[in-house]
Amino acid sequence: MMVHGTVLLLTVLGFLLLALTHTRGSLQHRLSLFWLKGLFWLGWLLLSVALTVAIGFWGSAQGATLWAGYLSAGAGLVFLCRVVTNRYS
Amino acid sequence: MIAPLGRHVRQRMAQLHRWTGLLLAWLLFAIFLTGTLSFFRQELTLWMQPERPFLQETIKPEAALEHAYQYLQQQAQGASNWVIRLPGERDGLISLDWQGPEGRGEARLHPVSGETVHVRDTRGGDFFYRFHFQLHYLPVQFARYLVGIAAMMMLLALISGVITHKKIFQDFFTFRWGKGQRSWLDAHNGFSVLALPFHLMITYTGLVTLMMLYIPWGLDRAFPEPQQRQQLISDVFAVLPAEPRVGEAAAMVPVSSLLARARAEWQGADVGTVQISNPGDVNAKMVIAAQAGQPDRLGISGHPPFMVFDATSGELLRTKVSRPAYAAYGTLLGLHLGRFADWPGRWLYALLGAAGCGMLATGLLLWTTKRRKKPDHSRFGLWLVERLNLATLAGFPVALVTLFWLNRLLPLDMPARAQWEIHGLFLVWLAMLLHALVRPLNAGWREQLGLAGLLLLCLPVLNLVTTDRGLPMSMAAGDWLFVSFDLLALLLAGLMFRCAKKGRAA
């Protein structure tokens, strides 16, 4: 259960950084290019760490499968959060 | 009319996406929804048979087998075949099936006491599982072809959709509220792109699962004789070919020694099924198959390993073949079934399946939203799609919830009870179709979604008054399956009411 939570958290944080640095109107006008690039690559790094954790605990077959699923779930959660925040902000 | 491919590949792909996505989308929605529910096949059966005791004990397979043997020797002495399913994480009872001179028999035993547990006649979660690849009322072969065609169209729609989507990464997190057609497109993209690996995997592996039916020519060529095909089936599946009894009684070897041997072979994995053909006869054979859902020991393959023994001498006759192509097939099947997944993994599967339903639903609604603005579009075509959308996207969920209601309301001693639960589902679905045809569209959406919400809202109450497994009792007992079913029903009821209130779903 802890591993599921960790992988999900890492993918959510990874996609959150990707969304904030890659989408117009988020952090693009507030941070310098250096920071934007840094956070963008940190997002990818977190997704890679999630894959490493998943494979490390579940083995390559189950780990890669569940990681792919958690990528969708993480991206979906970030998408949903952005929808809700855009709607009510 | 789909024009030939030229320089405008994206536009052509958009046409392909539009029509492959539309033509069987209603069927695909029903397949996706029931397939999503199938990830909880065992859990749904447990809920639909509330007579099953809530079990928390870990049972030794040897003890469970002892109960099974005692029962079968008393009740199915002359049977040609015994099948014993041992208790597992997802189903705590011992399940017995046999084929005797008087026909097929089945029983469920309490794993601790060995007493018979009488459960109501229902197809349970198996109905959803079977429906999602062979539908109902239709000849099985025809239905499987139809599902295969639908899956192939889905695969085409997915691939053409990716090619069509110009800004797939740029629009990754984009959603614009209250923009009509644009919002439906963003929602459709969201459901599709975010869960794209799952959609591609589940559609492709779904086709692979029935590939012998869809592309049988390789098999026909390699194994032209029926005996060769029978041999192939025996080699790859845990089944025993029907063999006659010799008629000479013989004692069977203690199954515990064979269990230990099988477990040692499978890195300690638990045994799931024991099948014995011609029990008590000198020609008795025994198949021991591992339980699904042990990825740490058996990987994610959808074909658990098995061993076939001579039941009188204990001699190992054969084991599951190990060939790369068969292993690849097992892995693809395992990915589709998701039986390797623990409960968070199953929820993940179910959520992504729900995203698939969302993708189909938003695609269908987008189709109508777009065409409503085109004055030259066929009014009848639009009317038909709008009504089918209503009857499927709102009506089918109403019918599914009705199945759970009927499971609680139909008399327990009703003849063909399990069949009538399913007849009820289809009758309600038919009623929803008629309702969709006669009511104004917006009112239709409000009423059907409202009805789905109402049925879901009252389901925990119905469960409380008709069983002793209501929410308070389940919470007190720590029976999280029943608790989560009730809570999920309430959550989905809220979602349905919200959609009904919006009233703009159409």
Interface residues (C-beta under 8 A of the other chain):
Chain A: M1 H4 L18 A19 H22 T23 W58 G59 A61 Q62 T65 L66 A68 G69 Y70 L71 S72 A73 A75 G76 V78 F79 R82 V83 N86 R87
Chain B: F169 F172 F173 T174 F175 W177 G190 L194 A195 L196 P197 F198 M201 P295 D296 G299 I300 T331 L335 F340 A341 P344 G345 L348 Y349 L351 L352 A355
